[in-house]
Amino acid sequence: MPKSSVKNVLVILCDQLRKDCLGCYGNAYIRTPHIDSLARRGVRFTRNYVANPICMPNRLSLLSGMFPANHGLWTNGLLVKDEGATLMHHLAAAGCQTASIGKIHFEPTDCAADAGSCESFDRWRTKPDMEGFHGPFWGFEYVELQDGHGSVEQHMRPWFVERGGRDDMLVPDANGVHELPNHLNSSAFVGERTVNYLRGVRDADRPFFLVASFPDPHAPFIAGRESVAGRSGDDVVMPVGSPEDLAERPAHYRQHLDGAWHRSGARQPAHPGGIPEALCRKRIALTYAMIEQIDVNVGAILGALEEQGLADDTAVIFTSDHGELLGDHGLWHKGPFFYEGLINTPLIVAMPGHARGAVISDALVSAVDLAPTICDALGVSAPFYVDGISQLPVIDGASAQLRHSCLLEYRNGYSEKDCCTKALITRTHKYIRYQTGERELTDLQNDPVETYNVSGQPAYADVEAQLADGLLTLLLQTQSKKPIQISLA
């Protein structure tokens, strides 16, 4: 293994970004030159899987190395105590300065009117006194927060107002287009403030662990007129599959297609049978516009690394908290729908002294592997509670594959609507088991578009039995390691 020259780590995190919405992953219609350049000097993974397909659980899995069942944040909207078991706390104890700019979303961003005494930090996100608060927060010693989508909140609010921003600029027209100029959107906030941290906030004498987290391209599907200019719904990659593919999936798939399912409860159907093609193309075009704005600001951040003389000793990791169904099989958004577009996310690692240039790896990687990989690159032992494994040998080229499978978890919440689901992904198959007894099995080798649920078919009986056993074994192997055992009795 080559000697590490990694001193600092920059994680660039997007929200609800599919990997096939990037040029380096084969999209010919989108312009992402800066992210593509990162891929050309690093390793681009094609089989990187979330630990959970929604925001809060997978974000904490990425930055703790634990599965949601073990870190406790198993769905959105939970308020759990920071017990110090995060990568940030661990690296801070090893001497790193830790910072986050943008969306981190470890706590609820709102509370229901009947929630009583909600102690969520983010509930007071619009108070003026947040401007003077920069941490500590979940192991980050410095934060500038912006968790909203299509809105201006938290630390972005004074930045926005000082630059002449007005809330009426954010109001979209019927086509999902607003008048907010690009230099005032949330991606510009994350880009500019990350550059500001690199230039002037950080202590130049200490190594840093920095997360630049863009709130886009998360729904709602809205973008500024300036960024939409020149982009047509004709020039998009159309979804795979069709609503007919849902016939043999559990009932909530078809209900979601009709607009009648949401994890918080049933909703009135907006587009029974799925949305029309014209609206589908429009949504994808708006998504591309948001992503291209992210790329511009990724370029600014990478430029600041060069300008500050940090490029040669800073590992840069680009990923997303989860994907987006984006019309595949007629479905949109996220939830317990285990199609590849939602759960198989982009991961690009450019690591001085480690990552080889323009390498494509099909190694199985889990979200829980990010934290131990970062620890390994920095020469810091991973915390005892980590569920993941370091993927540094794959990045170095010393190993082609370290995992045989990936575990995914989903739990719905909302009292009587609660439903727990576990999934096992192997190189060839995807097996999903619900607490209701429902099952899904997809033959990824022979059915990459995931048209068929072959669970229960006699021809797959042996495979399904092996996967069910493998899922149980992995669940047993990943039981929580906390708290640490201190005596015999």
N, C-alpha and C positions, 0 to 999 in steps of 0.2 A: 504494500500500500504506500502511495506517495506521501511524503511529509506534508502535513497540512500547513497552508499559509493563511488560513482563515482566522481573522481576528474579530470581524464584525459580521452580523447577519441582518439582512434586509428582507422581510417578507412582504411581498405585494399581494394583497388579497382582494378579490372581487366578490360581488354578491350576486349569486344566481347566474353565473356565466357558464355557458356550455363551451366545451373545448372545440366543437366544430364551428364556432363563431369567431375563430381566429385564423389568420392567414397561415400561420405555421402548422396548423392542424388540417390544412387542405381547403380552406374556404377561399374561393377565387373572387368573391364579390366584396370582401371587406378589406379595409386598409389598416393594418396593424403593424407598421414597419418596425417600431421600437420593440414590441413584444417578440416579433419575428427575429429581430437581431439578437435578442437574449437567447432565443432557442438555438440560434446558429453557433453560439459559443458555450452551450451547455448540453444538458441531457433533457430530452422531451419524453415524458412518460405517456403511454397510451392506455394504461390500465390502472389508473389511480382512482380509488373508490372512497366515497364518503363513509363515515361511521354512522351517519344519520342524514336523511335527505332534507332536513330543514335547518334554519339558521342557527339558533342559539346552541342546540346540542352539538352540532358538528364544529362550530367555531371553538367551543371549549375543548372538544376532542383534539382539534388541530393544535391547540396551544396548551394542552396538558398531557397528551399522550394516552389518555384514558377513554374507554368507551362510555357513552352517556349513562349507562346503568351504574357505572362506577364513580363518575364525577358528580352524578346526581341531577344534572341539568338535562333531563330526558325529553323535554319538549319546549317549545316557545312559551313565554309567559310565566315561567317559574321564577321565583325569587329564592335563591340559595345563598348560603353564607360563603364568602371567600375564606377557605380554610388554609390558604397558603400553598395548595397543591397545583401550581401552574408552572409552566416553563419559565415565565417571567420571574416568579419568586426564586426559582432554582438558579437561574442565571444571575440574578441580582446578588444572591448569596455568594456566587463565584466571582463577583467583581464587575459584572456588566452593568452598564446603564440601560434601562429599558424604557421604551417609549411607544406610543400608539397614536397615529393621526388618522381620524376618520371613524368609520363604523367598527365598533368592537362587539357590542350587543351581547354582553354576558348577563344583563339584567333586563327586565321588562321595559319597554319604551312607553307604555301607558298602563293604566290600571282601570278596571271597570268601576263604575260609580258605586257599586255595592261591595267593593273589595275591602271596605273598612280601612284600617290603617296600613296603607301600602308604603313600605319603607324603601321602595326602589330608588336608587340614585338617579336613574334616568327620568323618574317622574317629574323632578324639578329641573329638567333639562333646559327649559325656556326662561328660568329666573335670571335676572341680570347678574346675580352674584356668581353664576357659573363662570363668567368671564375671568374671574380671579382664581378659579380652581384649575389646577393642572395635575393633580395626583396627590397621594398615591391611589391607584385603582387597579385591583386584581393583579398586583405585582408590577404594574407599570409605574415607574416613578414620575413619568411625564405623559400627559394625555391632552389631546385636542379632539373633541368628540363631535361626530355628526352622524346620527343614526337614521335620519329621516329619508324618505323616498318621495321626490317631488315636493319637498318642503325644505325650510331652512330652520335648523334647530341647533341647540347646544352651542358649542364654541363657534360654529359657522355663523350664527346670527350677527354678532358685532362685526365680523369680517365682511359679511355681505352688506350690511348697512353702511359701513364706512366707505365702501366702494360704489355707493350709489344704487344698490339693489333695492327693489320694491317688491312687495308680495304680489302685486297685480301682474308682475312679469311671469309669475309661476302658473298662472291660470291657463290651462290648455284649451285649445279650440276643439271642435268636433273631431278633428283628425289627430288629436294627441300632440299638437305642436304648440309650444308657448314662446314667449318673446324674451326669455332669459338669455342674455348673451353668454357665449361659451366661457368667458373669463370670470363669470359669476356662478357657474354651476358647481355641484358638489365635487365633481372630479377635479375642477380647478382648485377648489379649496384644499383637497387632499394633496394635490401635486404641489401647490405653492407652499403650504405649511410644512410638508415633508422636506422640501428644499430649504425652508427657513430653519428647520431643526438641524439639518446637516451643516448648514453654514454658520449658525450662530447660537443655537440653544444647547447643543450637546457639549459635554466636556471633552475636548480634543485629546486629553491624556488618558481617557478610559475607553475600552471597547464598548460597542453598543449592540443591542438587539432592538431593532426598529420594525414596527408593523405599519405599513401604509395601506389603509383599508378603504377601498372605494365602495360607496353605497350602491352604485350602478353595476350592471344593467337590470337590476331588480324591477319588477312591475311596480307601479303602473307604467304602461308603455307610453311614455311621453318624452319628448326631446325638444331642444331649442331649434327655432327656425334656422339659425345660422349653421348648426351641425347637420340638419336635415337637407339643406340645400344641395342639390345634385344627386341625392340618393333616391332611387326609385324602388317601389315594391316589385318591379319586374326583375331586379337584379338581387335576388336572395336565394339561399338554399332552402328549398321547400321541405316541409316535414316528411318523415318516413311513416309508412303504415297507413292504416285507415281505421275509422270507427268499427268496422266489421271485426277487427282483430280483438276487440274487447269482449266478444261473445262468451269466451271460455275463461275470462278473468273473473275475480270476485266482483260482486254487484257494485261496490263503490266506484269502480272504474267507469262503468256506464253512467252511473249517477253523476259523476264529476263531468263527464262529457256533456251532459244535458244542463249543467249548471246547478244541479240539485243536491250536490254534496260539498260540504266543507268540513274541516275537522272540528269546527265549533258548532256545527249543526247543519240541517238542511237549508237550502236556499231556493228561491224561486228560479226556475229555469230561465236563463237569459237567451240562450241559443240552443233550443232542443235539437239534438242530433249533431251539435258542433257548430263552430263559427264559420261564416262564409269565407271563401277563398280570398276575396278582396281585403277583408279585415285581417285575415291571417298574414297576408303579404305586408300590410301596413304595420302590423305589430313587429314583424321581423325587421323591417326597414328601420323602425324607430329603435329597436334593440341594437342594430348595427351602428346607428348614429351615436348612441350612448357609449358603445364599446370603442369607437374611434376617438371619442373624447378622452376616455381612459388612457388609450395608447399615447395620445399627445402628452399627457401628464406623466405617464411612465417614462417617456423620453426625457422630460424635464428632470425627473428624479435621477435617472441613470446619468444624465449630464452633470448633475451636481456631485455625484460620486466621483466622476472623472475630475471635475474642477477642484474638488477638495483633496485629491490624491488618495482616494479611498478604494478605487476600483480594484486594485491588485490584492487587497486583503479583506474584501467584503464579499461574502456569499449572498447571491440574490436568488430568491425563491419566489416564483410566480404561481399562484393557484387561485381557487375559488372555494367558497364555503359549500356550495352545491351547484347543480346545474339548473336547467329549466326545461320543462317538457316541450315548450315552444311549438305546440301543434302536433307533435308525434302521436300517431294513432288518434288524433282529434283532441288530445288533452293539452292543458296549459298549467303553468305554475308548478307546484310541488306538493309533496305529501306522500302517502303510502302507495306510490306508483313507481315500481322499481325498474323502469326502463333506463337504458344506458344514458340517454340525454340528460337525465336528472342526477344519476348517481356516479357516473364515470366522468370525472372532472379534469381540467387541465392541470398539469404539474410540470413546470420547467425549473431546472436547477442549474445555475451557473456558479460554480464554486472554485475559486482559485486554488490551484494545486491538486484539484480532484476532478472536477467535471471536464470531460472531453468535449470538444466542439462538435456541434451538429449531430449528436448521437440520439437515435430513437430507441427507446427501451419499451418492450412489452411486458416487463416484469410486473407482477401484481403488487400494488402498493395500497396501503390503507391510510386514512387520515391520521390514525394514531401513531403512524410511523414518523411523522414530521418532527415531533419533539425529540425523540431519541436520535434521529439523524442529525439534527442541529447540535445536540449535545456532543455527539461523536465527532463532528467536524471541528468543534471548538476545543476538543480534548477534555471535556467535562463528563464525568460519569452521569448517566441518566438517573433520575429519581427512582426509588424502589417501587413506586406505585404505577409506573408506566406499563401500559399494555402492549404498546407497539414495539417494533424492532428497527434498528438502524438500517437504512438503505444505502449507507455509504459504500459498502462493497459493490453494489450495483452501479452507483455513480462512478466509482473508480474503474469499473470494468473487470474487477476481480471475480465477480459473480454475475451470472445472467439472471438469476431468479432466487429469491430467498423465501418467498411465500408460496404455499400451496393453495391458499384460499384467503378470502377477506370476509369479515363479519360485518353485517349492517343491522342496525336496530331502529325500530320506530315504535313510539307509543303515543297514542292520540291525545290522551288527557280528556278534559271536559266531562268528568264524573261518569254518568251512565253511557256516554259516547266513547269512553276509554276502550282502546283495543291495542294489545301488544303484538308486535310482529318482529320476527327475526329472519334474516336472509343470509345465505352462504353463496359467495361467488367463487368459482374455480376458473381455471383457464378455459374450460369447455362448457360449463353449465351454470345456471343460476337457479337456486332453490329457495323458495319463500314459504314460511309457515306462520299462520295467524293463530291467535289464541282461540279463534272460533273453530279451528280445525281445517279451515280452507288452506289450500296449497297452490303454489305456482311452480312450474318447472319449465325452463327455457333451455333449448339446445343451442347455445351460442355459436357452436361450430357450423351447424347445418342450417341455422335460422338466425343470422346476425341481425335481421330487422326485428326480431322478436314478435313474429306474427302469431305463433301458436303457444298455448299453454298445454304441455304434454303430460302434466301430472295425472297419474292414474292410468295412463295408456300402458298396456301390457308390454310393449316393446321397450319401455323405459323403466320397468319395475325394478330391475337390479340397480340401475343408476340412481333412481330415486331413493332406494333403501340406503345406498352408500352415502348419498348426500345428506340424508336425514341423520345418519349416524355421525357424519362429519360435523354437522351443525351442532349436535349435542356435545360432541367432544370439544369443539371450539368454545362453546358456552361454558363448559366446565373449566377449560384452561384459562379463560379470561375473567374468572371471578375476581372481585376486588381484592387487592393486596393490602388495603388499608384496614385498620391501623397496623403499624408495624408491631410484630410480636416482640415483647421485651423480656419474657421469662417463660419458664416451663409451666407454671401454674399461678 
